[in-house]
Amino acid sequence: MSDKLLFILVHEKTYPLQMLLGVQFGLSQGRVNIWGHRLLPILQQALARMQCTPERDGAQVQSSALAQAGGADLVIDGTERRRQRPSDAQAQRNQYSGKKTHTDKNIILVNRHSQKVVYLSQTNLGKKHDKRMAEDAQIVYPLNATLGKDTGFQGDEPLGVVAWQPKKKTKGQDLNGADLAVNHLLASVRIVVEQSLAGVKRYRIVKDVLRNTKPGLSDLVMEVACALHNLRVEFRHPIPTFDIFAVITYSE
């Protein structure tokens, strides 16, 4: 069991070529592929039983313990992950992000107090706008929650939420000194979401170009990476008492 856990964690953290991972664990390239697809859902189930996985249903954010830990002080942001260029012309257009690459996109909610990922949207095509993704997610926030946004979510005003975002410069006019000072202050508060995304993307499988095009895999690896980030944050303070091997055995 410990070898299987090490295998799938090394796969998620370093995302090497299957041939190289096979050399490390004494497996053929084909067996590496089989075990990767077999163990990844088990790891996801184990993390879910530890209550580390973010919410995937926007309606459940309202009652989420992750959202309310320390107070419902939330920050939303979009994140893109590179993937191989599709061979189909229409798929190329759908996944072209406008940044000379083809991507998958998610939006995430982060609790500013715990620095954990509270909510992860379904994986969308790279060309989809952050605001449209937030509207489609239909997130229900805790009552009187605060929500930090960047200018990509301008116009998205959820009910019952105290929202804040930097002031956007209008065409032909620069921001005055007071607006710049406020924007600088808000950026220092909002930086927590960037730090959490950096924690999620410690796992190379969501940072490097995704080479596996199996349907649903891109969404699964992002959920697992967010859950592993939440688990790592949980281990900082206080240290949990659960037994990961017992949870994985129960899940399998």
Rosetta blueprint (number, residue, H / E / L):
1 M L
2 S H
3 D H
4 K H
5 L H
6 L H
7 F H
8 I H
9 L H
10 V H
11 H H
12 E H
13 K H
14 T H
15 Y L
16 P L
17 L L
18 Q H
19 M H
20 L H
21 L H
22 G H
23 V H
24 Q H
25 F H
26 G L
27 L L
28 S L
29 Q H
30 G H
31 R H
32 V H
33 N H
34 I H
35 W H
36 G H
37 H H
38 R H
39 L H
40 L H
41 P H
42 I H
43 L H
44 Q H
45 Q H
46 A H
47 L H
48 A H
49 R H
50 M L
51 Q L
52 C L
53 T L
54 P L
55 E E
56 R L
57 D L
58 G H
59 A H
60 Q H
61 V H
62 Q H
63 S H
64 S L
65 A H
66 L H
67 A H
68 Q H
69 A L
70 G L
71 G L
72 A L
73 D E
74 L E
75 V E
76 I E
77 D E
78 G E
79 T E
80 E E
81 R E
82 R E
83 R E
84 Q L
85 R L
86 P L
87 S L
88 D L
89 A H
90 Q H
91 A H
92 Q H
93 R H
94 N H
95 Q H
96 Y E
97 S L
98 G L
99 K L
100 K L
101 T L
102 H E
103 T E
104 D E
105 K E
106 N E
107 I E
108 I E
109 L E
110 V E
111 N E
112 R L
113 H L
114 S L
115 Q L
116 K L
117 V E
118 V E
119 Y E
120 L E
121 S L
122 Q L
123 T L
124 N E
125 L E
126 G L
127 K L
128 K L
129 H L
130 D H
131 K H
132 R H
133 M H
134 A H
135 E H
136 D H
137 A H
138 Q L
139 I L
140 V L
141 Y L
142 P L
143 L L
144 N L
145 A E
146 T E
147 L E
148 G E
149 K L
150 D L
151 T H
152 G H
153 F H
154 Q L
155 G L
156 D L
157 E L
158 P L
159 L L
160 G L
161 V E
162 V E
163 A E
164 W E
165 Q L
166 P L
167 K L
168 K L
169 K L
170 T L
171 K L
172 G L
173 Q L
174 D L
175 L L
176 N L
177 G H
178 A H
179 D H
180 L H
181 A H
182 V H
183 N H
184 H H
185 L H
186 L H
187 A H
188 S H
189 V H
190 R H
191 I H
192 V H
193 V H
194 E H
195 Q H
196 S H
197 L H
198 A H
199 G H
200 V H
201 K L
202 R L
203 Y L
204 R H
205 I H
206 V H
207 K L
208 D L
209 V L
210 L E
211 R L
212 N L
213 T L
214 K L
215 P L
216 G L
217 L H
218 S H
219 D H
220 L H
221 V H
222 M H
223 E H
224 V H
225 A H
226 C H
227 A H
228 L H
229 H H
230 N H
231 L H
232 R H
233 V H
234 E H
235 F H
236 R H
237 H L
238 P L
239 I L
240 P L
241 T L
242 F L
243 D L
244 I H
245 F H
246 A H
247 V H
248 I H
249 T H
250 Y H
251 S H
252 E L
